[in-house]
Amino acid sequence: MQFIEAFVQKKAPQTAPIVFGVLLDFNISEEQIQKLLSGLRIPQDDPDWIVRLTESFEKRTHLYPLRTWLENIVNDGNTDSKVHASLAKVYVDSNSSNAKYFLETNQYYDSLIIGKFCES
């Protein structure tokens, strides 16, 4: 796992959506996924990276491991609508008690994206 951690966090973070998809396919533990996520930073030169990462978890119906990582990013002041939409998906998917409050008070997520997500 150390090689994967170094690769995803330092060498080639743009590959994270693919790498996490493979790890989820191999049923890597949620704890290991969260450990890898904790050191991951959103590449500034790839505006759709967070969308691809979220989709790799979403396709496998396993969004919850993203929760703490996304909450930390939002709490650090990130206002990117794609980050906030990803967190909204996590809350909605997990039937979190935070979902309603988040959707009513958060001004940054894209309601069209979340509406389509809720319909599916």
TORMAR-421830 format. One record per residue (C-alpha): x, y, z. Coordinates in steps of 0.25 Angstrom, whole numbers, plus 5000, padded with zeros to 4 digits. Each point is the difference from the previous one (the first is absolute). Example, Ala and Ser with C-alpha at 12.3 -4.5 7.8 and 13.67 -1.06 7.14 Angstrom:
! residues 2
<east 5049 | north 4982 | up 5031>
<east 5006 | north 5014 | up 4998>
! end
This chain:
! residues 120
<east 5000 | north 5000 | up 5000>
<east 5012 | north 5010 | up 5002>
<east 5003 | north 4999 | up 4985>
<east 4985 | north 5003 | up 4997>
<east 5000 | north 5012 | up 5010>
<east 5013 | north 5006 | up 4995>
<east 4995 | north 4998 | up 4985>
<east 4986 | north 5006 | up 5002>
<east 5004 | north 5011 | up 5010>
<east 5013 | north 5005 | up 4994>
<east 5004 | north 4994 | up 4987>
<east 4987 | north 5000 | up 4992>
<east 4988 | north 5005 | up 5007>
<east 4992 | north 5002 | up 4987>
<east 4999 | north 4985 | up 5000>
<east 4993 | north 4999 | up 5013>
<east 4986 | north 4998 | up 4994>
<east 5005 | north 4988 | up 4993>
<east 5008 | north 4994 | up 5011>
<east 4989 | north 5002 | up 5011>
<east 4991 | north 4993 | up 4990>
<east 5009 | north 4988 | up 4999>
<east 5002 | north 5000 | up 5015>
<east 4985 | north 5000 | up 5002>
<east 4998 | north 4988 | up 4990>
<east 5010 | north 4992 | up 5008>
<east 4992 | north 5003 | up 5013>
<east 5012 | north 5008 | up 5007>
<east 4995 | north 5004 | up 5014>
<east 4993 | north 5013 | up 5003>
<east 5011 | north 5003 | up 5010>
<east 5011 | north 4999 | up 4989>
<east 4992 | north 5008 | up 4990>
<east 4998 | north 5011 | up 5010>
<east 5015 | north 5000 | up 5004>
<east 5004 | north 5001 | up 4985>
<east 4989 | north 5011 | up 4999>
<east 5006 | north 5008 | up 5012>
<east 5013 | north 5004 | up 4993>
<east 4993 | north 5003 | up 4986>
<east 4999 | north 5014 | up 4995>
<east 4992 | north 5004 | up 4988>
<east 5008 | north 5004 | up 4988>
<east 4999 | north 5014 | up 4997>
<east 5002 | north 4998 | up 4985>
<east 4988 | north 4990 | up 4998>
<east 4987 | north 5006 | up 5003>
<east 4992 | north 4987 | up 4998>
<east 5009 | north 4991 | up 5008>
<east 4991 | north 5001 | up 5012>
<east 4988 | north 4996 | up 4991>
<east 5008 | north 4988 | up 4995>
<east 5004 | north 4996 | up 5014>
<east 4986 | north 5001 | up 5005>
<east 4994 | north 4992 | up 4988>
<east 5010 | north 4989 | up 5003>
<east 4994 | north 4998 | up 5014>
<east 4986 | north 5002 | up 4995>
<east 5001 | north 4990 | up 4989>
<east 5003 | north 4990 | up 5011>
<east 4989 | north 5005 | up 5009>
<east 5010 | north 5003 | up 5011>
<east 5001 | north 5015 | up 5002>
<east 5001 | north 5000 | up 5015>
<east 5015 | north 4999 | up 5001>
<east 5001 | north 5014 | up 4993>
<east 4992 | north 5007 | up 5012>
<east 5011 | north 5003 | up 5009>
<east 5010 | north 5004 | up 4989>
<east 4989 | north 5009 | up 4994>
<east 4996 | north 5006 | up 5013>
<east 5014 | north 5004 | up 5003>
<east 5002 | north 5007 | up 4986>
<east 4987 | north 5008 | up 5002>
<east 5004 | north 5003 | up 5014>
<east 5013 | north 5006 | up 4995>
<east 4992 | north 5010 | up 4992>
<east 4999 | north 4993 | up 4986>
<east 4988 | north 5006 | up 4993>
<east 5001 | north 4992 | up 4987>
<east 4986 | north 4996 | up 4996>
<east 5005 | north 4986 | up 4996>
<east 5006 | north 4997 | up 5013>
<east 4987 | north 5005 | up 5007>
<east 4991 | north 4991 | up 4990>
<east 5009 | north 4988 | up 5004>
<east 4998 | north 5002 | up 5015>
<east 4985 | north 5002 | up 4997>
<east 5000 | north 4987 | up 4993>
<east 5006 | north 4993 | up 5012>
<east 4990 | north 5006 | up 5009>
<east 4988 | north 4996 | up 4992>
<east 5006 | north 4986 | up 4996>
<east 5002 | north 4997 | up 5015>
<east 4987 | north 5006 | up 5005>
<east 5008 | north 5008 | up 5009>
<east 4992 | north 5009 | up 5010>
<east 5009 | north 5011 | up 4994>
<east 4995 | north 4999 | up 4986>
<east 4987 | north 5008 | up 5002>
<east 5008 | north 5011 | up 5007>
<east 5011 | north 5000 | up 4990>
<east 4991 | north 5001 | up 4988>
<east 4992 | north 5011 | up 5007>
<east 5012 | north 5009 | up 5004>
<east 5011 | north 4997 | up 4991>
<east 5001 | north 5010 | up 4989>
<east 5012 | north 4994 | up 4992>
<east 4994 | north 4986 | up 4995>
<east 4994 | north 4999 | up 4986>
<east 4985 | north 4997 | up 5003>
<east 4998 | north 4995 | up 4985>
<east 5011 | north 4989 | up 5003>
<east 4994 | north 4996 | up 5013>
<east 4986 | north 5000 | up 4995>
<east 5005 | north 4990 | up 4989>
<east 5007 | north 4992 | up 5010>
<east 4988 | north 4999 | up 5009>
<east 4991 | north 4996 | up 4988>
<east 5009 | north 4988 | up 4997>
! end
